[in-house]
């Protein structure tokens, strides 16, 4: 099959325009000289051109970028100038290492590459820093004869995986704390959560698995579910993926089936509803997925990941509805630009604060 040379040229020109726009936006927010140098290098890499030819094509891109600004007009220029500092400058100043706190108060930082094996410390867990997980076994030797609790703390901007002694998998989201027994040797399996975690519970009908968070208890048998429970938001959500759970708060109890969510808010009432579960568990797959969520809820989630504080100009802005799919590991500037597409909202970043105002 022959390719139309004219069509190929048009496709190449379109790709060049898209790349020029992308790099022009970057040039507006970093040192101009370095930005143009990167653009020249990119042209050489893509087309294998000699330096003289790269310079000629670079001049074309300069003209093209200027034309884009003229086409956008003053409004477009202001939009380009509103692009914030690079993410690396904004986000590089805090410790994102999860830590394991042992029963005796000893703390183990979970960054780096070194493994901690059970035979080295006479403990029943292995820390694999490359896979970012801790794996426990249910052996009862040595110190494990004594009932012990460890605590895993995951800071803002991080996530971690934990495999408990019974085989239950737990994925912890940013700004989360889980307290759990190092082995299970009683009639029930009970853990304590502050924050957000996804549980894939090992089946054991004789020993119910219970998550305690705030005033609520979620009891499961061979179940996969997500729990969202941050104190500052004054609500607890449990979203069921498979199996069944009993969600209890005070004297209220509901049974959740797959595709259902239980929630208790500031009024203390426990409610159950049908939901699309994916937006509530997408974080585990490296995504932010929002479906008609208030901007206040969206900013709570994003602030924990990028370690920033959202400041709203007025209360009405908190209620603005937002829907969209974002990648958790995208640059912070891209996240903000996508949010601004909601319309009528402006984001201004100063240090670690994001000021949200009306346009």
C-alpha positions in Angstrom: 0.0 0.0 0.0 1.5 3.4 -1.1 1.5 6.4 1.2 0.3 9.7 -0.2 3.4 12.0 0.0 1.2 15.0 0.4 -0.7 13.4 3.3 2.5 12.4 5.0 3.8 16.0 4.7 0.6 17.3 6.3 0.8 14.8 9.1 4.4 15.8 9.7 3.6 19.5 9.8 0.7 18.8 12.2 3.1 16.9 14.5 5.6 19.7 14.3 3.0 22.2 15.2 1.9 20.2 18.2 5.5 19.7 19.4 6.2 23.4 18.9 3.2 24.4 21.0 4.2 22.0 23.7 7.8 23.2 23.8 6.8 26.9 23.5 4.7 26.5 26.7 7.7 25.0 28.4 9.9 27.8 27.3 7.5 30.3 28.8 8.1 28.8 32.3 11.8 28.0 32.2 15.0 29.8 31.2 14.5 30.9 27.6 18.0 30.0 26.4 17.8 26.5 27.9 14.3 26.1 26.4 15.4 26.9 22.9 18.5 24.7 23.3 16.2 21.8 24.2 14.0 22.5 21.2 17.0 22.5 18.8 18.2 19.2 20.3 14.7 17.7 19.9 14.6 18.8 16.2 18.0 17.1 15.7 16.9 13.9 17.4 13.7 13.5 15.5 15.0 14.4 12.1 18.7 13.6 12.2 19.6 17.1 10.9 23.0 18.8 10.9 23.5 21.8 13.2 23.0 24.3 10.3 19.8 22.7 9.2 18.6 22.5 12.9 19.2 26.2 13.2 17.1 26.9 10.1 14.3 24.8 11.3 14.5 26.3 14.8 14.0 29.8 13.2 10.8 28.4 11.7 9.6 27.2 15.1 10.4 30.7 16.6 8.2 32.2 13.9 5.5 29.6 14.4 5.5 30.2 18.2 5.2 33.9 17.7 2.3 33.3 15.3 0.6 31.2 17.8 0.7 34.0 20.4 -0.7 36.4 17.9 -3.5 34.0 17.0 -4.3 33.5 20.7 -4.4 37.2 21.3 -3.9 38.8 24.7 -6.1 36.2 26.4 -3.9 33.4 25.1 -0.7 35.3 26.1 -2.0 35.7 29.7 -2.9 32.1 29.8 0.6 31.0 28.7 2.1 33.4 31.3 -0.1 31.9 34.0 1.8 28.6 33.8 3.4 27.9 37.1 6.9 26.9 38.3 8.1 23.5 37.3 6.8 20.6 39.4 10.3 19.6 40.5 10.8 23.0 42.1 7.4 22.9 43.8 7.5 19.3 45.1 11.1 18.5 45.9 11.2 19.7 49.5 9.5 17.1 51.6 10.3 13.6 52.7 8.1 11.0 50.8 9.6 7.9 52.5 7.0 5.7 54.2 8.1 4.4 57.6 7.4 1.2 59.6 7.0 1.7 63.3 7.6 -1.4 65.4 5.9 -2.3 68.6 9.0 -1.3 70.6 9.0 2.2 69.0 11.8 1.5 66.5 11.4 3.1 63.1 12.5 1.8 59.8 12.6 4.1 56.8 11.3 2.3 53.7 13.2 4.2 51.0 16.4 3.1 49.2 17.1 -0.4 47.8 18.3 -2.6 50.6 16.1 -5.5 51.7 15.4 -6.4 55.3 15.0 -10.2 55.7 13.4 -12.0 58.6 16.4 -14.1 59.5 18.5 -10.9 59.9 16.3 -9.5 62.7 14.4 -12.6 63.9 11.2 -11.0 62.6 8.4 -12.4 60.5 8.5 -9.9 57.7 10.6 -9.0 54.6 10.9 -5.4 53.3 11.5 -5.1 49.6 12.3 -1.5 48.9 12.4 -2.0 45.2 8.9 -3.4 45.0 7.8 -1.0 47.7 6.2 -3.6 49.9 6.4 -5.5 53.2 5.5 -9.1 53.3 4.6 -10.9 56.6 4.5 -14.6 57.4 2.3 -16.1 60.2 5.1 -18.0 61.9 5.0 -18.2 65.6 8.6 -18.5 66.5 10.8 -16.3 68.7 9.4 -12.9 69.5 6.1 -13.6 67.6 4.7 -15.6 70.5 3.9 -12.3 72.0 1.0 -10.3 70.5 2.5 -7.3 68.7 1.2 -4.4 66.6 3.3 -2.6 63.9 2.3 0.6 62.2 2.9 1.6 58.6 2.8 5.3 57.9 2.7 6.6 54.3 3.3 10.4 53.9 1.9 12.8 51.3 2.9 12.0 47.8 3.6 8.3 48.4 1.9 4.9 48.3 2.8 1.5 49.6 1.8 -2.1 49.6 1.5 -4.4 52.6 0.9 -8.2 52.7 -0.3 -9.2 56.1 0.5 -12.4 57.9 -2.8 -14.0 56.7 -2.1 -13.2 53.1 -4.4 -10.1 52.9 -3.1 -7.5 50.5 -3.4 -3.8 51.5 -2.5 -0.9 49.3 -2.1 2.4 51.3 -2.7 5.7 49.6 -0.9 9.0 50.5 -1.2 10.4 54.0 -2.3 7.1 55.5 -1.6 5.2 58.7 -2.4 1.5 59.3 -1.9 -0.3 62.6 -2.0 -4.1 62.4 -0.9 -7.2 64.3 2.3 -8.9 63.2 0.5 -12.3 63.2 -3.1 -13.4 63.6 -3.7 -15.9 66.4 -7.2 -14.9 67.7 -10.8 -15.3 66.6 -10.7 -12.2 64.5 -8.4 -10.2 62.3 -8.6 -6.5 63.3 -6.6 -3.6 61.8 -6.9 0.2 62.4 -6.9 2.7 59.6 -6.5 6.5 59.2 -6.6 7.6 55.6 -7.3 5.5 52.5 -6.5 1.9 51.7 -7.7 -0.8 49.3 -8.1 -4.3 50.9 -8.0 -7.6 49.2 -8.8 -9.9 52.1 -7.7 -13.5 52.3 -10.6 -15.8 52.7 -11.1 -17.3 56.2 -14.7 -17.8 57.3 -13.6 -18.7 60.8 -11.8 -15.4 61.4 -13.6 -12.3 60.2 -11.4 -9.4 58.9 -12.4 -6.1 60.5 -11.2 -2.6 59.6 -11.7 0.0 62.4 -11.6 3.6 61.2 -12.9 6.5 63.3 -16.3 5.4 64.8 -16.9 2.8 62.1 -16.2 -0.9 61.6 -16.1 -2.7 58.3 -16.3 -6.5 58.6 -15.4 -8.6 55.6 -15.1 -12.2 54.5 -13.0 -12.8 51.4 -13.6 -9.4 50.0 -12.1 -6.6 48.0 -13.0 -3.0 49.0 -11.8 0.5 49.4 -11.9 2.6 52.6 -11.6 6.4 52.5 -11.4 7.9 56.0 -9.5 11.2 56.4 -10.3 13.1 59.7 -10.2 16.5 58.0 -13.0 15.6 55.6 -15.4 14.3 58.3 -16.7 11.4 56.3 -16.0 7.7 55.9 -16.6 5.9 52.6 -16.5 2.2 51.9 -16.8 1.1 48.3 -17.2 -2.7 47.6 -15.6 -4.3 44.6 -16.4 -8.0 45.3 -17.7 -10.1 48.1 -19.8 -8.6 50.9 -19.1 -6.4 53.9 -20.9 -5.2 57.0 -20.5 -1.5 57.5 -21.4 -0.4 61.1 -21.4 3.0 62.8 -22.8 3.4 66.3 -26.3 1.6 66.1 -26.5 1.7 62.3 -25.5 -1.1 60.0 -25.7 -1.8 56.3 -24.7 -4.8 54.2 -22.8 -3.8 51.0 -22.8 -5.8 47.8 -20.5 -5.3 44.8 -21.0 -1.9 43.2 -22.4 -0.4 46.4 -20.9 2.3 48.7 -21.6 3.1 52.3 -21.0 6.5 53.6 -21.3 8.3 56.9 -20.9 12.1 56.9 -20.9 15.0 59.4 -24.6 14.3 60.3 -23.7 10.8 61.5 -26.2 9.1 59.2 -25.1 6.0 57.4 -26.2 5.8 53.8 -25.9 3.2 51.0 -26.0 3.8 47.3 -25.0 2.3 43.9 -21.8 3.6 42.4 -19.4 3.1 39.6 -16.5 1.7 41.7 -13.6 2.5 39.3 -13.3 6.3 40.2 -12.9 5.3 43.9 -10.2 2.7 43.3 -8.4 4.3 40.3 -5.7 5.7 42.5 -4.4 2.2 42.9 -3.8 2.2 39.1 -2.0 5.5 39.1 -5.0 7.6 38.1 -7.2 10.4 39.4 -10.8 9.7 38.1 -13.5 12.2 39.1 -17.2 12.0 38.2 -19.1 15.1 39.2 -17.0 15.6 42.3 -17.0 19.0 44.0 -13.8 21.0 43.6 -13.3 20.9 47.3 -13.2 17.1 47.2 -11.0 17.1 44.2 -8.5 19.4 45.9 -8.4 17.3 49.0 -7.2 14.4 47.0 -4.8 16.3 44.8 -3.4 18.2 47.8 -2.4 15.0 49.5 -0.6 13.7 46.5 1.3 16.9 45.6 1.7 18.1 49.2 0.0 21.5 48.7 -2.7 23.5 50.4 -5.7 24.7 48.6 -7.1 28.1 49.5 -10.5 29.0 48.1 -11.5 32.6 47.5 -15.1 31.9 48.6 -17.3 29.0 49.6 -19.2 28.8 46.3 -16.0 27.7 44.5 -15.8 24.6 46.6 -19.1 23.4 45.2 -18.0 23.7 41.5 -18.5 20.3 39.9 -15.5 18.6 38.1 -15.3 15.5 36.0 -12.1 14.2 34.4 -9.4 11.6 34.2 -5.9 12.6 35.3 -2.6 10.7 35.7 -1.2 10.8 39.2 2.3 11.0 38.0 1.7 13.9 35.6 3.5 17.2 36.2 1.6 19.4 38.6 1.3 22.1 36.0 -0.6 19.8 33.7 -3.0 18.8 36.5 -3.7 22.5 37.3 -4.2 23.3 33.6 -6.8 20.5 33.3 -8.6 21.8 36.3 -8.7 25.3 34.9 -10.5 23.9 31.8 -13.6 23.6 34.1 -14.1 27.2 33.2 -14.4 30.4 35.3 -11.6 29.3 37.7 -8.1 30.5 38.1 -5.3 28.7 40.0 -2.3 30.7 41.4 0.5 28.8 43.0 2.6 30.5 45.7 5.1 28.1 47.4 2.9 25.2 48.6 -0.3 27.1 48.5 -2.8 27.1 45.6 -5.1 30.1 45.6 -8.3 29.3 43.7 -10.3 32.3 42.5 -12.9 33.3 40.0 -11.6 34.5 36.6 
